[in-house]
């Protein structure tokens, strides 16, 4: 629980990225700079901490001069001047005085006060347009890290940081950072960068971690250990909340908990509309650790297993046996429901499959999705064989990402046929009727859906990419966030065109993008004719209850009106009107 605040309440406003409320102290991390433990000190300890700081500086200066002398002996004076510049940084009176003041003002340990001052200095330099000055940040980081190593704590650290319940504040977080968070300690996070549609935000929603992005200046301004409230509904970070603010958020948190309890009571119930149209609600997952969340959610299968998360933390794809083991475990755990395994979708805003010699000028239009797999046939064959082997353990479907035309589908299906032949010869069991699907993420695929449908067993619309490619707005770029509109008339026309092509060919259509979990849009998607919605595990109960509250006939009539409309906001309003009327209590 946050203690009663004594400082002035400060509110940072950003973009709500993942709903929820977190009440805890903040912990700030900076780029390329390892944070030390942080703990509070008594006023009587300030002078001693300032002394510890001065001693660490002197030790570092001595080390740097020794390095300078050694380098002079080896290569001459020019190169050794690097270390002279480093020593000069440590002798800068402005830096030394600022750290001493920070120790006294923050009443926090010396190494953290030093870290905070240097962190602010580095962040300010990173924002300077001059590339030469920006490049100097690496030198400063190196010196600062050396100083931190030279602190000698006189007692055990009394830290309050990553091992305690906290709200994380960072410049940016990778999807792997979010997926690997210790959710017993990280109550929520706020970042300066990112957008509501970034993969990091998607992972946060999947795990139910409250998140706010787009908080400009937060890394520089926010002080670690400050009591705070993170509002993932409204996109706010509130520092030093007043008693009234704290009470209001505690009440709001209780009200949201009651809604969750009522949803929990409906877990596993059929997700049919009030007039009998059956809609499947399945779950998107990234890692096996999410399976308990999926099973508790009541999801009727997995509509999207993102296999690129094998590549998190710089790891390589497992071999065929390793993949088959993971896939089979998921399939057995989810029986009797189906598991749709998406083949590797690396590139773009996701992890790369391998280092590139030259950076791609536009990764979103480059080497990603099915293109990578077809270019790496040995790797692709291993993954297909692993999926086929898992199909012997239960219901499995395979799905190809970033398809833009028939030739890619034909080549991928040929790879499946060859893999089946090989497994037959080896006597390895698999399901010969394993369904094959494609993701509709590229406008070309939606426009040619009538050509693709006869070749596959289902479509899954990846709305995140479909929107960005349709409206030409990078979904992770905050500068064009207002152009990224799920209800853009072109987007809903492409969705309807895809569904119509599927219906004409007797296959089903699902949505596994973020639109599927946005219950403001559930009436629109149901009305357009979607038969499956695959969402983050935390969103399954809410989406299921929304479906149970809707009439398909009413939604279909509204969708027809939407298709005739010319404005994104008007289309959203049509869907929201039904959502508020049928399940207003679920809306954030």
matplotlib code that plots the C-alpha trace (Angstrom):
import matplotlib.pyplot as plt

x = [0.0, 1.3, 1.9, 0.0, 1.6, 3.4, 4.5, 2.3, 0.3, 1.7, -0.2, 1.5, -0.9, -0.1, -1.9, -3.8, -2.2, -3.5, -6.4, -6.0, -5.0, -1.7, -0.9, 2.8, 6.1, 7.7, 11.0, 12.8, 15.1, 17.2, 18.6, 22.0, 22.6, 22.3, 20.4, 21.8, 19.7, 17.9, 17.0, 16.1, 18.5, 18.1, 19.1, 22.0, 23.3, 23.5, 27.0, 28.3, 26.7, 28.2, 31.6, 31.0, 30.3, 33.5, 35.5, 34.0, 35.0, 38.6, 38.9, 37.6, 39.9, 42.9, 41.8, 41.3, 44.8, 46.3, 44.6, 45.7, 49.4, 49.1, 47.7, 50.4, 53.0, 51.3, 50.1, 51.1, 49.5, 46.7, 44.6, 45.3, 43.6, 40.3, 40.8, 41.9, 38.5, 36.9, 38.8, 37.7, 34.1, 34.6, 36.2, 33.3, 32.2, 28.6, 28.2, 29.8, 27.7, 24.5, 25.0, 25.8, 22.6, 20.6, 21.7, 20.5, 17.3, 16.1, 17.5, 18.5, 21.7, 24.7, 25.0, 21.4, 21.6, 24.6, 22.7, 19.7, 21.8, 23.7, 20.6, 19.0, 22.1, 22.3, 18.6, 19.1, 22.0, 20.1, 17.5, 20.1, 19.9, 23.7, 24.8, 28.4, 27.1, 24.6, 27.5, 29.3, 26.6, 28.5, 31.6, 29.5, 27.7, 31.1, 32.5, 29.3, 29.1, 32.7, 31.9, 28.9, 31.2, 33.5, 30.9, 31.5, 28.3, 28.9, 25.8, 23.3, 21.2, 17.7, 16.5, 13.0, 13.2, 12.7, 12.3, 9.4, 6.0, 6.5, 5.4, 8.1, 8.9, 11.2, 12.0, 10.8, 10.3, 10.8, 8.1, 10.6, 11.0, 7.2, 6.8, 9.5, 8.3, 7.9, 4.2, 4.3, 6.5, 5.7, 2.2, 2.2, 4.5, 4.7, 7.0, 7.9, 7.8, 5.3, 1.7, -1.4, -0.8, 2.8, 3.7, 4.8, 1.3, -0.3, 1.8, 0.8, -2.9, -2.4, -0.8, -3.2, -0.5, -1.8, 0.3, 0.5, 2.7, 3.7, 4.6, 7.1, 9.9, 8.9, 12.4, 14.0, 11.4, 10.1, 11.9, 12.3, 10.3, 7.7, 4.3, 2.2, -1.0, -1.0, -4.3, -4.3, -7.9, -7.3, -3.6, -2.3, 0.6, -0.1, 2.8, 2.3, -1.5, -3.6, -5.8, -8.8, -7.2, -6.0, -9.5, -11.1, -8.8, -9.2, -13.0, -12.6, -10.3, -12.9, -15.7, -13.6, -12.9, -16.6, -17.1, -14.3, -16.0, -19.3, -17.4, -15.6, -19.0, -19.7, -16.3, -16.7, -20.3, -21.3, -20.6, -23.8, -25.6, -29.1, -30.6, -28.5, -25.4, -22.4, -19.1, -15.9, -13.8, -10.2, -7.0, -3.8, -0.6, 3.1, 4.7, 3.8, 3.6, 0.4, -1.5, -2.8, -4.2, -5.9, -7.5, -8.8, -10.2, -12.6, -11.2, -12.4, -8.9, -6.0, -6.6, -3.1, 0.2, 2.9, 5.9, 8.3, 8.5, 11.0, 13.4, 13.0, 16.2, 18.3, 17.7, 17.6, 14.6, 14.7, 15.3, 12.4, 12.3, 12.3, 9.5, 7.5, 7.8, 6.5, 3.6, 2.5, 2.4, 0.2, -2.1, -2.5, -3.2, -5.8, -7.6, -10.3, -10.1, -8.1, -4.7, -3.8, 0.0, 1.2, 4.5, 7.3, 6.4, 9.7, 10.6, 8.7, 8.2, 8.9, 12.1, 14.4, 15.0, 18.7, 21.1, 21.0, 24.2, 22.5, 19.4, 16.3, 15.2, 11.5, 11.2, 7.4, 7.6, 10.6, 11.8, 9.1, 6.4, 6.0, 8.8, 11.4, 10.2, 10.1, 13.7, 14.9, 13.4, 15.4, 14.1, 10.6, 10.6, 11.6, 8.7, 6.2, 7.3, 7.1, 3.6, 2.5, 4.0, 2.0, -1.2, -1.0, -1.6, -4.9, -6.6, -4.0, -4.2, -1.3, -1.5, 0.8, 1.4, 1.9, 0.6, 0.2, -0.7, -1.4, 2.2, 3.2, 0.3, 1.1, 4.8, 3.9, 1.4, 3.9, 6.3, 3.5, 2.9, 6.7, 6.9, 3.9, 5.5, 8.7, 6.9, 5.0, 8.2, 9.7, 6.6, 5.9, 2.2, 0.4, -3.1, -3.2, -6.3, -4.7, -6.4, -4.3, -5.1, -3.7, -3.6, -5.2, -3.0, -2.1, -4.7, -3.6, -4.7, -8.0, -8.7, -7.7, -9.5, -11.8, -8.7, -7.1, -10.2, -10.4, -6.8, -7.2, -9.5, -9.9, -9.0, -7.7, -7.7, -4.7, -6.2, -3.1, -1.2, -4.2, -5.0, -1.5, -1.0, -4.4, -4.1, -0.3, 0.3, 3.0, 1.1, 4.0, 4.7, 3.0, 3.3, 0.7, -1.3, -4.4, -4.4, -4.4, -8.2, -9.7, -13.0, -11.7, -14.2, -11.5, -10.7, -14.2, -14.8, -11.7, -12.9, -16.4, -14.8, -12.7, -15.7, -17.9, -15.1, -14.8, -18.6, -18.8, -16.2, -17.5, -14.6, -14.8, -13.2, -11.8, -10.0, -6.8, -5.8, -6.4, -9.8, -11.0, -10.4, -11.9, -15.5, -16.4, -16.1, -17.6, -21.1, -19.4, -17.4, -20.3, -22.4, -19.8, -20.0, -16.9, -17.2, -14.2, -12.5, -9.1, -7.9, -5.5, -6.4, -7.3, -9.8, -11.7, -14.3, -15.2, -15.4, -17.5, -20.0, -20.2, -21.2, -23.8, -25.4, -25.7, -28.3, -26.8, -29.7, -29.3, -25.5, -25.9, -28.3, -25.8, -22.9, -24.8, -25.2, -21.5, -20.5, -22.5, -20.9, -17.9, -16.4, -14.3, -15.8, -19.4, -18.8, -17.3, -20.3, -22.7, -20.9, -20.5, -24.3, -25.1, -22.2, -23.4, -27.0, -26.2, -23.2, -22.3, -21.0, -18.1, -16.8, -13.7]
y = [0.0, 3.5, 5.6, 8.8, 11.3, 14.4, 15.9, 17.6, 15.4, 15.2, 13.7, 12.5, 11.8, 9.3, 6.6, 3.8, 0.6, -2.1, -1.7, -2.0, -0.1, -0.4, 1.3, 1.0, 2.9, 3.6, 2.2, 3.9, 2.2, 3.9, 2.7, 1.0, 1.7, -0.9, 0.5, -0.1, -1.0, 1.9, 2.5, 5.4, 6.9, 9.0, 12.6, 11.7, 9.4, 12.0, 13.2, 9.6, 8.8, 11.9, 10.7, 7.3, 9.0, 11.0, 7.9, 6.0, 8.9, 8.9, 5.1, 5.4, 8.3, 6.3, 3.3, 5.4, 7.0, 3.6, 2.5, 5.7, 5.0, 1.4, 2.5, 5.2, 2.5, 0.3, 2.7, 6.3, 9.4, 9.9, 6.9, 7.3, 10.7, 8.9, 8.1, 11.7, 12.8, 10.3, 11.6, 15.1, 14.0, 12.9, 16.1, 18.2, 20.2, 20.5, 16.7, 16.3, 19.0, 17.8, 14.3, 15.6, 17.6, 14.7, 12.5, 15.2, 16.0, 12.5, 11.0, 7.9, 6.0, 7.5, 5.1, 5.5, 9.3, 9.2, 6.9, 9.2, 12.3, 10.5, 9.0, 12.4, 13.7, 10.8, 11.1, 14.8, 14.0, 11.4, 14.0, 16.3, 16.4, 16.5, 12.9, 13.6, 14.5, 11.6, 9.2, 10.4, 8.8, 5.5, 7.0, 8.5, 5.2, 3.4, 5.8, 5.9, 2.1, 2.0, 4.4, 2.3, -0.8, 1.1, 1.8, -0.2, -0.5, -0.4, -2.5, -4.8, -2.8, -1.9, -1.7, -1.2, -2.0, -4.8, -7.4, -5.5, -4.6, -1.6, 0.3, 0.2, 3.4, 3.1, 4.8, 1.7, -2.0, -4.8, -7.5, -9.9, -7.6, -7.6, -11.3, -12.1, -9.7, -11.1, -10.3, -10.8, -7.7, -5.6, -4.2, -2.2, -0.2, 3.2, 4.0, 7.2, 5.3, 2.9, 2.9, 1.0, -1.3, -2.1, -5.7, -4.8, -3.4, -6.6, -8.7, -6.5, -7.0, -10.8, -11.0, -8.5, -6.0, -2.4, -0.2, 3.4, 4.5, 7.8, 9.5, 12.1, 13.0, 10.4, 8.8, 12.1, 13.6, 10.6, 9.8, 6.1, 5.1, 7.9, 6.6, 6.3, 5.2, 3.8, 4.1, 1.8, 2.8, 6.6, 6.5, 8.3, 8.0, 9.9, 10.6, 11.4, 11.0, 12.9, 11.0, 11.7, 10.4, 7.3, 6.6, 7.2, 4.7, 2.1, 2.3, 2.0, -1.0, -2.6, -2.0, -3.5, -6.5, -7.1, -7.1, -9.6, -11.8, -11.8, -12.7, -15.5, -17.0, -17.4, -18.9, -21.8, -20.9, -21.1, -17.9, -17.8, -14.6, -14.1, -15.3, -18.4, -17.7, -19.6, -17.6, -19.3, -17.4, -18.7, -17.3, -15.9, -17.1, -16.4, -18.8, -22.1, -20.3, -18.8, -22.1, -21.9, -18.4, -19.8, -22.7, -20.5, -18.0, -20.5, -20.1, -22.8, -23.4, -21.4, -19.3, -18.0, -19.5, -17.0, -19.2, -16.3, -16.0, -18.9, -16.2, -14.1, -13.0, -13.7, -17.4, -19.5, -21.6, -25.0, -28.0, -30.2, -32.3, -29.3, -27.7, -30.9, -31.3, -27.8, -28.0, -31.4, -30.2, -27.3, -29.5, -32.1, -29.3, -27.8, -31.0, -31.4, -27.9, -26.9, -25.2, -23.0, -22.8, -19.8, -20.5, -18.1, -14.4, -12.7, -9.2, -5.9, -4.9, -8.4, -10.3, -11.0, -14.6, -13.9, -10.9, -8.9, -7.6, -4.3, -2.9, -2.9, 0.6, -0.4, -3.6, -3.6, -3.9, -6.2, -9.7, -11.0, -13.6, -16.3, -14.7, -15.6, -19.2, -19.7, -18.3, -20.7, -24.0, -26.2, -24.2, -24.1, -27.8, -28.4, -26.3, -27.9, -31.4, -30.4, -29.1, -32.3, -34.5, -32.5, -33.1, -36.8, -35.5, -33.7, -31.0, -28.9, -26.4, -24.6, -21.0, -19.0, -15.2, -12.3, -14.1, -11.7, -14.1, -17.6, -18.5, -18.3, -20.5, -23.1, -23.2, -23.6, -26.3, -28.1, -28.1, -29.6, -32.4, -33.2, -33.3, -35.6, -38.0, -38.0, -38.6, -41.5, -43.1, -42.7, -44.2, -41.1, -40.5, -37.3, -36.0, -36.2, -33.9, -31.2, -27.9, -25.3, -21.5, -18.2, -14.9, -12.0, -9.1, -7.6, -5.7, -7.8, -10.9, -9.5, -8.3, -11.8, -13.7, -15.3, -16.8, -17.9, -19.4, -22.6, -23.4, -23.3, -24.4, -21.1, -17.4, -15.6, -11.8, -10.1, -6.7, -5.1, -5.3, -5.1, -1.7, -0.3, -1.5, -0.3, 3.2, 3.4, 4.3, 2.5, 1.0, 1.5, 5.2, 7.6, 10.4, 8.7, 7.0, 9.1, 7.7, 4.1, 3.6, 0.1, 1.5, 3.1, 2.4, 0.7, -1.7, -2.8, -3.3, -5.5, -7.5, -8.0, -8.9, -11.6, -13.0, -13.1, -15.0, -17.5, -18.1, -18.6, -21.3, -23.0, -22.0, -20.0, -16.7, -15.6, -12.5, -12.7, -9.1, -6.5, -5.6, -9.0, -8.1, -4.6, -5.0, -1.6, -3.3, -6.7, -5.7, -4.6, -7.8, -10.0, -8.1, -8.4, -12.2, -13.2, -16.7, -16.8, -14.2, -15.0, -12.7, -12.4, -14.8, -12.0, -10.7, -14.0, -13.7, -10.1, -10.8, -13.9, -12.0, -9.3, -11.9, -13.4, -10.0, -9.4, -10.2, -11.2, -9.7, -6.3, -6.4, -7.4, -4.5, -2.1, -3.5, -2.9, 0.7, 0.9, -0.3, 2.5, 5.1, 7.3, 8.3, 6.2, 7.9, 7.4, 3.7, 3.4, 5.3, 2.8, -0.1, 1.7, 2.5, -1.2, -2.0, 0.6, -0.6, -4.3, -4.4, -0.9, -2.2, -4.0, -1.0, 0.6]
z = [0.0, -0.8, 2.2, 2.7, 0.3, 1.5, -1.9, -4.4, -6.7, -10.2, -13.1, -16.3, -19.2, -21.9, -24.0, -22.3, -23.6, -21.2, -18.8, -15.0, -12.0, -10.1, -6.8, -5.8, -5.7, -9.0, -10.2, -13.1, -15.5, -18.2, -21.5, -21.6, -17.9, -15.2, -12.2, -8.7, -5.6, -4.1, -0.5, 1.7, 4.2, 7.4, 7.4, 9.7, 7.0, 4.3, 5.0, 5.1, 1.7, 0.2, 1.4, -0.1, -3.4, -3.3, -2.5, -5.4, -7.7, -6.5, -6.9, -10.5, -11.4, -10.1, -12.3, -15.3, -14.9, -14.6, -17.8, -19.5, -18.6, -19.8, -23.1, -23.6, -23.2, -25.8, -28.5, -27.8, -26.5, -29.0, -28.0, -24.3, -24.4, -24.3, -20.6, -19.9, -21.2, -18.9, -15.9, -16.8, -16.6, -13.1, -12.1, -13.5, -10.4, -11.7, -11.7, -8.3, -6.7, -8.3, -6.9, -3.5, -3.6, -4.9, -1.9, 0.5, -1.4, -2.2, 1.0, -1.0, -1.1, -2.9, -5.8, -6.7, -6.5, -8.8, -11.2, -11.2, -12.0, -14.8, -16.1, -16.6, -18.2, -20.6, -21.5, -22.2, -24.5, -26.4, -27.3, -28.9, -32.7, -33.1, -33.8, -32.6, -29.1, -29.0, -29.7, -26.6, -24.4, -24.7, -23.1, -20.3, -19.7, -19.4, -16.9, -14.8, -14.7, -13.5, -10.7, -9.6, -9.4, -7.1, -4.4, -1.3, 0.8, 4.5, 5.2, 3.4, 0.9, 2.1, -1.4, -2.7, -6.4, -8.8, -6.1, -4.4, -5.8, -8.0, -11.1, -13.8, -15.7, -18.7, -22.0, -23.9, -23.4, -25.8, -26.0, -24.5, -21.5, -21.0, -21.4, -18.9, -16.2, -12.7, -12.4, -8.6, -8.4, -11.5, -10.9, -14.1, -16.4, -18.1, -21.1, -23.0, -26.3, -27.9, -29.0, -28.0, -31.0, -30.4, -29.7, -26.2, -25.5, -26.9, -24.6, -21.6, -22.4, -22.8, -19.3, -17.7, -16.8, -16.6, -19.0, -20.2, -23.1, -24.6, -21.3, -22.6, -20.2, -17.6, -17.3, -16.6, -14.3, -12.2, -9.0, -8.0, -4.8, -5.3, -4.4, -7.5, -9.2, -12.7, -14.5, -17.5, -18.3, -18.7, -19.6, -16.4, -14.1, -10.8, -8.5, -4.8, -5.1, -2.5, 0.0, -2.1, -5.3, -3.6, -2.1, -5.5, -7.2, -4.5, -5.0, -8.8, -8.3, -6.1, -8.7, -11.5, -9.3, -8.8, -12.6, -12.9, -10.3, -12.2, -15.4, -13.6, -12.8, -16.5, -17.3, -19.8, -20.8, -24.4, -26.4, -28.5, -29.4, -28.0, -31.3, -31.4, -33.6, -32.2, -32.0, -30.8, -28.4, -28.3, -26.9, -28.4, -26.6, -26.9, -24.4, -22.7, -19.4, -20.4, -20.6, -17.0, -17.9, -21.0, -19.2, -16.4, -18.9, -20.4, -24.0, -26.4, -27.9, -29.0, -32.1, -32.4, -31.0, -31.9, -32.5, -33.0, -29.3, -29.4, -30.5, -27.3, -25.5, -28.6, -28.6, -31.8, -32.9, -31.3, -33.5, -34.8, -31.7, -29.4, -31.2, -31.5, -27.7, -27.0, -29.6, -28.3, -24.7, -25.7, -27.7, -24.9, -22.4, -24.6, -25.6, -26.8, -28.3, -31.3, -31.3, -34.3, -34.7, -36.7, -38.4, -37.7, -38.1, -37.6, -38.7, -38.7, -35.0, -33.9, -33.2, -36.1, -37.1, -37.8, -37.7, -40.9, -42.4, -43.3, -41.6, -43.6, -44.7, -44.0, -42.0, -42.2, -46.0, -45.9, -44.9, -42.6, -42.1, -44.8, -46.8, -44.2, -44.0, -47.7, -48.0, -45.2, -46.4, -44.0, -41.0, -42.4, -43.0, -39.4, -38.1, -40.4, -39.4, -35.7, -36.1, -38.0, -35.2, -32.7, -34.6, -33.5, -29.9, -30.6, -32.7, -34.5, -37.4, -39.1, -40.3, -42.5, -41.8, -44.1, -47.2, -50.1, -53.0, -54.2, -55.0, -51.4, -50.4, -53.1, -52.0, -48.4, -49.1, -51.2, -48.2, -46.1, -48.7, -48.8, -45.0, -44.8, -47.3, -45.3, -42.0, -43.6, -44.8, -41.3, -39.7, -37.6, -36.9, -37.8, -38.8, -42.6, -42.5, -40.5, -41.4, -43.2, -42.9, -43.9, -42.2, -44.0, -43.0, -46.4, -48.4, -51.5, -49.6, -48.7, -52.3, -53.5, -50.8, -53.4, -55.0, -51.7, -50.1, -52.3, -51.3, -47.5, -44.6, -42.8, -42.8, -39.7, -40.1, -38.5, -38.0, -36.6, -39.8, -42.1, -40.7, -40.9, -44.4, -45.5, -44.1, -44.5, -40.8, -38.8, -35.8, -33.4, -34.4, -32.0, -34.6, -36.8, -34.1, -34.9, -38.5, -37.3, -37.2, -36.9, -38.2, -41.3, -44.0, -46.1, -43.3, -42.6, -46.3, -46.6, -43.6, -45.1, -48.5, -46.8, -44.9, -48.0, -49.9, -47.1, -46.9, -50.7, -50.4, -47.2, -44.9, -41.7, -40.8, -37.5, -36.2, -34.1, -34.1, -31.4, -32.8, -31.6, -28.0, -28.2, -26.9, -28.4, -31.7, -30.9, -32.3, -35.6, -36.0, -35.2, -37.6, -40.4, -40.0, -38.1, -36.6, -34.2, -32.1, -30.7, -27.9, -25.0, -22.2, -19.8, -22.4, -23.0, -20.2, -21.2, -24.9, -24.2, -22.0, -24.7, -27.3, -25.0, -24.7, -28.4, -31.1, -34.4, -36.4, -34.7, -35.2, -38.9, -39.6, -37.9, -39.9, -43.1, -42.0, -41.2, -44.6, -46.1, -43.8, -44.9, -41.5, -39.0, -36.0, -37.2, -37.7, -34.2, -32.8, -34.4, -32.8, -29.4, -29.4, -29.3, -26.9, -24.3, -24.6, -24.2, -21.9, -20.7, -17.4, -19.2, -21.0, -19.5]

ax = plt.figure().add_subplot(projection="3d")
ax.plot(x, y, z, "-o")
ax.set_aspect("equal")
plt.show()
